[in-house]
Amino acid sequence: MKTDPETFILANTGILAPPHVPEIALHLASEAHDLWLKTEEELEEIGLPPPFWAFAWAGGQGLARYILDHPEVVRGHDVIDFATGSGLVGIAAEKSGAASVLAADIDPWAETAVRLNAKLNGANIAFTGRDIVGEVKPGAVLLAGDVFYDKAFADVLVPWFSEIVVHGGTVLVGDPGRAYCPRDLMQPLATYEVPVTRALEDSEVKRTTVWRFGGLTDA
């Protein structure tokens, strides 16, 4: 890496609480930080992939809210926070009594963001940078916020999520109306009006639904 992730994150973010999950504090970028204004070329120059970990996306906020309000969904279970970004959803699961939480993200910067955010909240979270798509841990709860933004990715996730459910696992998805969300394969559990930043989402509020993949009854 051209830039030290921890030094950069601490210098370019502030400690903020996502509006829909005020119980959790994160290192996030806001309009007041230089990171918000950097172009793709500038990010590439400093060796930084698109900093998805620096923002609390609507799907993740909705999913974290649902978990905090329904801790029985994760309590006592091994939890995987897939495409974790900031670690928000994993932190919510840990706070709700998960037996273990593994945050997974292929962005190497996410590892540092998750570590800093977990420390901020006194949460014990493991991290993996492996591409875990296709791996199945029977009985685990997989949490996925904002993952259906791309058709090719969605086409890979649907059979994987199906396999997890077949092997006794649970898959919960937080989605703010992304184009490739397979709503016909899921059961809605809750819908929230999540405040977001217009510069990110072209809107100030995103209607966000938490789904259970496979259309099973709520836990």
C-alpha positions in Angstrom: 0.0 0.0 0.0 1.3 3.5 -0.9 -0.4 5.0 2.2 -0.7 3.7 5.7 -4.4 2.8 6.2 -4.7 3.6 9.9 -2.9 7.0 9.6 -5.1 7.9 6.6 -8.4 6.8 8.2 -7.7 8.7 11.4 -6.7 11.8 9.5 -9.6 11.8 7.0 -12.6 10.7 9.0 -14.5 11.8 12.1 -16.2 9.8 14.8 -19.9 9.9 13.9 -23.0 7.9 14.6 -25.0 6.7 11.6 -28.4 8.5 11.9 -30.4 5.3 11.9 -28.1 3.4 14.3 -27.1 6.1 16.9 -26.0 3.3 19.4 -22.9 2.7 17.2 -20.0 5.1 16.5 -17.8 4.8 13.4 -14.9 6.5 11.7 -16.8 8.0 8.8 -16.1 10.6 6.1 -18.4 13.6 5.9 -18.6 16.6 3.6 -16.2 18.3 6.1 -13.4 15.8 5.2 -11.1 15.9 2.3 -11.8 12.2 1.5 -15.3 13.2 0.5 -14.0 15.4 -2.3 -11.2 13.2 -3.7 -11.7 12.1 -7.3 -11.2 8.5 -8.4 -7.8 9.6 -10.0 -6.7 11.1 -6.7 -7.7 8.0 -4.8 -5.8 5.8 -7.2 -2.7 8.0 -6.9 -2.5 7.4 -3.1 -3.3 3.7 -3.6 -6.8 3.8 -2.1 -9.6 1.7 -3.6 -13.1 3.4 -3.5 -13.6 4.0 0.2 -16.9 2.2 0.8 -15.8 1.6 4.4 -15.9 5.4 5.0 -19.7 5.7 4.7 -22.7 4.1 6.4 -24.8 2.9 3.5 -28.6 2.7 3.7 -28.8 -1.1 3.4 -26.2 -1.6 6.2 -28.0 0.9 8.5 -31.3 -0.8 8.0 -29.8 -4.3 8.6 -27.9 -3.1 11.7 -31.1 -1.5 13.1 -33.1 -4.7 12.6 -30.4 -6.8 14.4 -30.3 -4.4 17.3 -34.1 -4.5 17.6 -34.3 -8.3 17.1 -31.2 -9.7 18.8 -32.7 -13.2 18.8 -31.9 -13.5 15.1 -28.1 -13.6 15.9 -27.9 -14.4 19.6 -25.7 -17.5 20.1 -25.0 -17.9 16.4 -21.8 -17.6 14.4 -22.3 -14.5 12.2 -20.7 -13.5 9.0 -20.9 -9.8 8.0 -20.4 -10.2 4.2 -18.9 -7.2 2.3 -18.6 -5.5 5.7 -17.2 -2.1 4.7 -17.1 -0.2 7.9 -18.1 -3.2 10.1 -21.4 -1.6 11.1 -23.5 -4.7 10.7 -21.0 -6.9 12.4 -20.7 -4.6 15.4 -24.5 -4.6 15.7 -24.5 -8.4 15.7 -21.7 -8.5 18.3 -23.7 -6.1 20.5 -26.8 -8.4 20.1 -25.1 -11.5 21.5 -23.7 -13.3 18.5 -21.4 -16.2 19.5 -18.8 -15.0 17.0 -18.6 -12.4 14.3 -16.5 -12.6 11.1 -16.3 -9.5 9.0 -15.4 -10.3 5.4 -14.3 -7.8 2.7 -11.9 -8.1 -0.2 -10.9 -4.4 0.2 -7.7 -4.5 2.3 -8.5 -1.1 3.7 -11.7 -2.5 5.3 -9.6 -4.6 7.6 -8.2 -1.4 9.3 -11.6 0.3 9.3 -13.3 -2.6 10.9 -10.5 -2.9 13.5 -10.7 0.8 14.4 -14.5 0.8 14.5 -14.7 -2.5 16.6 -12.3 -0.9 19.1 -14.4 2.2 19.2 -17.4 0.1 20.2 -15.7 -2.4 22.4 -16.6 -5.2 20.0 -14.7 -8.4 19.4 -14.8 -9.0 15.6 -12.5 -11.2 13.4 -11.8 -10.2 9.8 -11.0 -12.0 6.6 -9.9 -10.5 3.3 -10.6 -13.7 1.5 -13.3 -14.0 -1.2 -15.7 -16.2 0.8 -18.4 -16.4 -1.9 -19.3 -20.1 -2.2 -18.2 -21.1 1.3 -21.0 -22.5 3.5 -20.8 -22.8 7.3 -23.9 -24.8 8.4 -26.1 -23.0 10.9 -24.4 -19.6 10.5 -26.2 -16.3 10.0 -24.9 -14.4 7.0 -25.7 -10.7 6.9 -25.4 -8.7 3.7 -26.1 -5.0 3.3 -26.2 -3.3 -0.1 -24.8 -6.2 -2.1 -27.3 -6.2 -5.1 -25.9 -3.2 -7.0 -24.4 -5.2 -9.9 -26.1 -7.8 -12.0 -23.0 -10.1 -12.4 -22.4 -10.0 -8.6 -26.1 -10.7 -7.9 -26.0 -13.7 -10.3 -23.1 -15.1 -8.2 -24.7 -14.3 -4.8 -28.2 -15.9 -5.4 -27.0 -19.5 -5.7 -24.6 -19.0 -2.8 -27.3 -17.6 -0.6 -29.6 -20.5 -1.6 -26.9 -23.1 -0.7 -26.4 -21.5 2.7 -30.2 -21.7 3.4 -30.3 -25.4 2.2 -27.6 -26.2 4.8 -29.5 -24.7 7.7 -28.1 -21.2 7.6 -29.9 -17.9 7.6 -29.3 -15.0 5.2 -30.5 -11.6 6.0 -30.2 -8.8 3.3 -30.5 -5.1 3.8 -31.4 -3.4 0.5 -32.5 0.2 -0.3 -34.1 -0.7 -3.6 -31.0 -1.7 -5.6 -31.8 -2.7 -9.2 -30.7 -6.4 -8.9 -32.2 -7.3 -5.5 -34.1 -10.7 -6.0 -37.2 -9.7 -4.1 -39.1 -12.7 -5.4 -36.7 -15.0 -3.6 -37.0 -13.3 -0.2 -39.4 -12.5 2.6 -39.6 -8.9 3.8 -39.0 -8.5 7.6 -39.0 -4.8 8.1 -38.9 -1.5 6.2 -37.2 1.7 7.4 -36.8 5.2 6.2 -33.1 5.7 6.5 -31.5 9.2 6.4 -28.6 9.2 3.9 -26.4 11.8 2.2 -27.7 13.2 -1.1 -24.3 13.2 -2.6 -24.1 9.4 -2.2 -27.6 8.3 -2.9 -29.3 11.1 -4.8 -31.8 11.3 -2.0 -32.0 12.4 1.6 -33.9 9.3 2.8 -33.8 5.8 1.3 -36.7 3.4 2.0 -34.7 0.3 3.1 -36.0 -3.2 3.5 -34.5 -6.0 5.5 -35.2 -9.4 3.8 -34.8 -13.0 4.8 -33.5 -14.9 1.8 -35.5 -18.0 1.0 -38.9 -16.6 2.1 -38.8 -18.5 5.4 -40.7 -17.5 8.5 -39.1 -14.9 10.7 -36.8 -16.2 13.5 
